[in-house]
């Protein structure tokens, strides 16, 4: 009888731990203030329901901030750019890439004042960019592929809000940034000169990705897969009715509907199934040679070249930096 009671107590304890592990009490999700499909899940509370957890939304201004939050163990999952994510991985933050939230097309772009008609015209000009961001990566790539003389360009690292203020003061001639700041520059006398999608023909894959703390993912794998399923649901919702989705997102982030529509439409969205292939995160056996693996190699080389990271810190492979397990499970669950 005593032995049976002990077994029952042990089983009960195990069940309690399993239940707890399957559904955390709180999930801390970090996001930028811009428009993104994930905001549809924030607006209707569907992420909380899908995760069976309270979602704490943590807003940040740039990818560098997201890295700081991860370093201080203040967030669990974040949506931010591939460039700062690469930097964080090289610096050995205990995080991994679990999905692509959107490939940057026209969402990030170079806005110029009169006299700057093409990318070549930025020589001799003052050009601002958010440091440690995909916008910086795209700007530097554009300078390289178009064979511009970098020494003739005054490059100024400014946070997006600081960039807008500098633009209005007349301190800069152009800025490479994302919405809604790009629209602010455009509404203050600027025009689009170059967009990140223009780099795709030159082999540059620049994207926003979902990054997770490894310890969190290992403890709550079903939560991570459920998170990715919600992402796909909201992508589908946006595709079904872009105008309605833009209106909801605009209200959630406090932006004009036209800005939200421009931003959401300025990203390309690979499906969960596509992301579990060699073209994206890989199927678990060819991680380093996957599309994202190759993008990490290219991005890390760029970051080392501009002094953001040390070349000797770049890992030999990306097998521990990319984990397609969660997105492949999420894809199966949505079929």
Secondary structure, DSSP 8 states (H G I E B T S, - for coil): -HHHHHHHHHHHHHHHHHHHHHS-SEEEEEEESS--THHHHHHH-HHHHHHTSEEEEEEESSHHHHHHHHHTT--SEEEEEHHHHHHHHHTT-SEEEEEEEEEESSSEEEEE-TT--SGGGGTTSEEEE-SSSHHHHHHHHHHHHTT--GGGSEEEE--HHHHHHHHHHT--SEEEEETTHHHHHHTTT-EEEEEGGGGGGGT---EEEEEEEHHHHHH-HHHHHHHHHHHHHHHHHHHH-HHHHHHHHHHHHT--HHHHHHHHHTEE---HHHHTSTTTT-SSSSSTTSHHHHHHHHHHHHHHHTTSS-GGGS-S--TTTB--HHHHHHHHHH-
